[in-house]
Amino acid sequence: MHIYGPYLRSIPPIPVGPNVGATGVEIKDNDPRAVYEGKKDKGWIYSDETGDIFANTDDLDDSGVEYHTY
């Protein structure tokens, strides 16, 4: 009965990096591309400034690109 959603019924677990399986979200209002891999329950980072959501890891994919830059 939602006109525009819900868009996500649950937050998917992060499939990469040291926090594999984490579904928590770190909300950032400054330096939105900074990652916090030490927060093991945080798989994702949300920037309330830009609306972007990205992986909470600076690990590299097979091409050498950091996952959090996708």
C-alpha positions in Angstrom: 0.0 0.0 0.0 3.0 2.3 -0.5 2.8 4.6 -3.5 6.6 4.9 -3.9 8.0 2.0 -2.0 9.2 0.4 0.1 12.4 0.2 -2.0 14.4 -2.2 0.3 12.7 -4.7 2.6 16.1 -5.3 4.3 19.6 -4.2 3.9 21.7 -6.7 1.9 24.9 -8.1 3.5 28.1 -6.6 2.1 29.7 -9.3 -0.1 33.3 -7.9 -0.1 36.0 -6.7 2.3 36.7 -7.5 6.0 33.1 -6.9 7.1 31.6 -9.6 4.7 28.0 -10.3 5.8 27.5 -7.0 7.8 24.2 -5.2 7.1 24.7 -2.1 9.3 24.9 1.4 7.9 27.2 4.2 9.0 25.7 7.6 8.4 28.2 10.3 7.4 27.6 14.0 7.0 31.2 14.9 6.3 34.0 13.2 4.3 31.4 10.8 2.9 34.0 8.6 1.1 35.9 7.7 4.3 35.6 4.1 5.2 35.4 2.6 8.7 36.4 -1.1 8.3 37.0 -1.3 12.1 33.2 -1.1 12.6 32.6 -4.8 11.9 28.8 -4.4 12.0 28.8 -1.7 9.4 28.8 -3.0 5.8 27.7 0.2 4.1 28.1 3.9 4.4 25.4 6.4 3.6 26.1 10.1 3.0 23.2 12.2 4.1 24.9 15.1 2.2 24.9 13.4 -1.2 22.4 10.5 -0.8 25.2 8.0 -1.9 25.5 4.5 -0.5 28.8 2.7 -0.8 30.7 -0.2 0.5 32.5 0.2 3.9 35.8 -1.1 2.6 38.8 0.2 0.7 39.7 -3.3 -0.6 40.3 -3.5 -4.3 38.4 -5.5 -7.0 40.2 -7.6 -9.6 40.9 -4.5 -11.7 42.5 -2.6 -8.8 39.5 -0.3 -8.2 38.5 0.4 -4.6 35.0 -1.0 -3.9 33.9 2.1 -2.1 34.3 4.2 -5.3 31.7 2.3 -7.3 
